[in-house]
Structure formats: structure tokens, C-alpha cells
Amino acid sequence: MNNSNTTVREQARTLETNKVLKNTYILLSMTLLFSASAAFVGYMMNIAVVNPFITLGLYFLALYLTTKNRNNGFGIFWVFFLTGVLGFTLGPILNVYINNLSNGSEIVATSLLMTGSIFLTLSAYVNYTKKDFSFMGGFVTSGIILAFVGSIILLISSMMGYYFPILSLGISGLFAMLMCGLILFQTSSIIHGGETNYVMATVTLYISLYNLFVSLLHILAAFMGNRD
């Protein structure tokens, strides 16, 4: 009898996990398409780079509202708001690379292809092996905080006319590695029942992909970019 109850619970847990994973990937696909559309609009408008502090303010506001409404229908709205804002601000960034580098379009395409390939590879690895990456949580969180603080310091320094290209490149490399770790951690968390809310799982994976893409864009432009 106990074995039967245990089997039923395990089956129920597996069904719930598969449901969260499926809903996460569906919502993530939709937000990526929406974000890409917003990026295209931002790119076609050919506007200057959006003030990063405004972007950060909107990002944290949308993240707070998404988290607060993660268990109701408004959570979906704020997910799209969040990804739409980040997508739109990506448009001017793409403009900088495409307009200032003769091979800017190729670098953008390569970064996009690498981002997609890395995500699919890491996700497939976790789904196939069922390996638990929960041990990476503290390391990834600490690393992201450190990299974020470093980015803010570099941003303020650049606004004051001081540039540190090597340090900036190092932070981009750190962000890229951390985002790979975050993809492993979040996917593992869904599979092992640590994350049961597909809204928050989608946000985490989207942010991972966004930062990974931007970081790879910076790195490839630094090593492969040809100025006109």
C-alpha cells in the first residue's frame, strides 16, 4: 500500500514538473518573439541608446510587479511588459553595432546563433541527465550581484569620460558564464520541483538569454568587429 501511494505521488510530481516545464517553454517562446518584435521597432526608429538608468528603473518595476502577480493573470501581462521593455531597449544597442561595424550584421547574427545553441544544449543536457544543479544557486547569485555592481561602476565611469575596455570585456565574459550557470540552475530547479511557477521560471530564463546575447555581442565585437 505504501509503495502504491509513493508511486502515485511520484507520478503526480512528474506530471506537475512536466506541466511547469512545458508552460515555461511555451511562454518563453512567446516572450522571445514579442521581445524580438520590440527590438525591431526600436531598431527601425533609429533612436539613440536609451538611458540605462531609465531602463533599469523600468526593469526592476516590471520585475517587482511580475513577482507580486506571479500567481494570477496579471503576471502574464507584466512578463510581456518586462520582455517588451528589454526588447525595445535592445534595438538601439543593435543599431550601434550594425551602423559602426562593417560586419555588424554578421556579429549580431553570430551572437544570436550562439545564444540559441548554448541554451538548447544546456537545456537538453539537464533534461536528459536529470542532474541537480541546485548547488550552483549561491555561486550564481553572488556572481550576478558582483557583475552587476561592476557594470554600474563602469557605466558611471564612462559617463564621466573614463573608459576601461579590458575590464568591460572581462565583465561581459563573467556575465556570459554566469548566464550559462543560471540556465543550468533554473532548468534543474524546474525538473526537480524547486521552481513550480512557470511565470517566474520564464522571467529567469529570458533574462539569462538576454544577458547572454548582449554579453556575446560585446565580446564578438571586441575581437571580430571591423570598423568602417
QUIJO-V902076 format. One record per residue. N is the residue number from 1. RES is the residue in one small letter. D_LAST is the distance of its C-alpha to the last C-alpha in Angstrom with 2 decimals. Layout:
# QUIJO-V902076
<<N,RES,D_LAST> <N,RES,D_LAST>>
This chain:
# QUIJO-V902076
<<1,m,74.09> <2,n,71.72> <3,n,69.66> <4,s,69.53> <5,n,68.35> <6,t,65.71> <7,t,64.43> <8,v,64.33> <9,r,62.38> <10,e,59.89> <11,q,59.43> <12,a,58.98> <13,r,56.41> <14,t,54.51> <15,l,54.54> <16,e,53.30> <17,t,50.49> <18,n,49.41> <19,k,49.55> <20,v,47.32> <21,l,44.82> <22,k,44.82> <23,n,44.49> <24,t,41.66> <25,y,39.59> <26,i,40.39> <27,l,39.46> <28,l,36.31> <29,s,35.19> <30,m,35.93> <31,t,34.11> <32,l,30.98> <33,l,31.01> <34,f,31.70> <35,s,28.98> <36,a,26.43> <37,s,27.65> <38,a,27.33> <39,a,23.75> <40,f,22.98> <41,v,24.73> <42,g,22.84> <43,y,19.50> <44,m,20.71> <45,m,22.03> <46,n,18.56> <47,i,20.34> <48,a,19.31> <49,v,19.99> <50,v,23.76> <51,n,25.84> <52,p,26.35> <53,f,29.97> <54,i,30.73> <55,t,29.28> <56,l,31.45> <57,g,34.44> <58,l,34.21> <59,y,33.66> <60,f,36.76> <61,l,38.78> <62,a,38.05> <63,l,38.71> <64,y,42.00> <65,l,43.10> <66,t,42.19> <67,t,44.22> <68,k,47.09> <69,n,47.27> <70,r,46.52> <71,n,49.99> <72,n,50.05> <73,g,48.23> <74,f,46.21> <75,g,44.41> <76,i,42.60> <77,f,41.53> <78,w,40.07> <79,v,38.25> <80,f,36.44> <81,f,35.91> <82,l,34.40> <83,t,32.07> <84,g,31.18> <85,v,30.22> <86,l,28.07> <87,g,26.49> <88,f,25.75> <89,t,24.15> <90,l,21.92> <91,g,20.35> <92,p,18.48> <93,i,17.37> <94,l,15.89> <95,n,14.16> <96,v,12.41> <97,y,11.08> <98,i,10.44> <99,n,8.78> <100,n,6.53> <101,l,5.77> <102,s,5.26> <103,n,8.81> <104,g,9.96> <105,s,12.85> <106,e,14.04> <107,i,14.18> <108,v,16.12> <109,a,18.35> <110,t,19.01> <111,s,19.94> <112,l,22.18> <113,l,23.80> <114,m,24.45> <115,t,25.93> <116,g,28.21> <117,s,29.26> <118,i,30.10> <119,f,32.09> <120,l,34.01> <121,t,34.78> <122,l,36.04> <123,s,37.99> <124,a,39.56> <125,y,40.53> <126,v,42.32> <127,n,43.98> <128,y,45.20> <129,t,46.40> <130,k,47.59> <131,k,46.75> <132,d,47.23> <133,f,44.26> <134,s,46.00> <135,f,46.11> <136,m,42.36> <137,g,42.85> <138,g,43.42> <139,f,40.70> <140,v,38.02> <141,t,39.21> <142,s,39.29> <143,g,35.86> <144,i,34.32> <145,i,36.04> <146,l,34.81> <147,a,31.18> <148,f,31.42> <149,v,32.92> <150,g,30.26> <151,s,27.53> <152,i,29.38> <153,i,29.73> <154,l,26.02> <155,l,25.32> <156,i,27.88> <157,s,26.60> <158,s,23.03> <159,m,24.66> <160,m,26.55> <161,g,23.55> <162,y,24.15> <163,y,21.57> <164,f,22.61> <165,p,19.71> <166,i,22.07> <167,l,24.74> <168,s,22.45> <169,l,21.39> <170,g,25.11> <171,i,26.14> <172,s,23.77> <173,g,25.38> <174,l,28.77> <175,f,28.21> <176,a,27.24> <177,m,30.45> <178,l,32.54> <179,m,31.49> <180,c,32.56> <181,g,35.81> <182,l,36.23> <183,i,35.93> <184,l,38.59> <185,f,40.76> <186,q,40.67> <187,t,41.28> <188,s,44.09> <189,s,45.52> <190,i,45.81> <191,i,47.44> <192,h,49.93> <193,g,50.86> <194,g,49.26> <195,e,47.17> <196,t,49.18> <197,n,47.13> <198,y,44.43> <199,v,42.86> <200,m,42.12> <201,a,41.15> <202,t,38.57> <203,v,37.10> <204,t,36.87> <205,l,35.20> <206,y,32.75> <207,i,31.74> <208,s,31.41> <209,l,29.05> <210,y,26.99> <211,n,26.60> <212,l,26.06> <213,f,23.18> <214,v,21.48> <215,s,22.19> <216,l,20.84> <217,l,17.63> <218,h,17.22> <219,i,18.36> <220,l,16.23> <221,a,12.99> <222,a,14.28> <223,f,15.16> <224,m,12.91> <225,g,9.60> <226,n,6.50> <227,r,3.80> <228,d,0.00>>
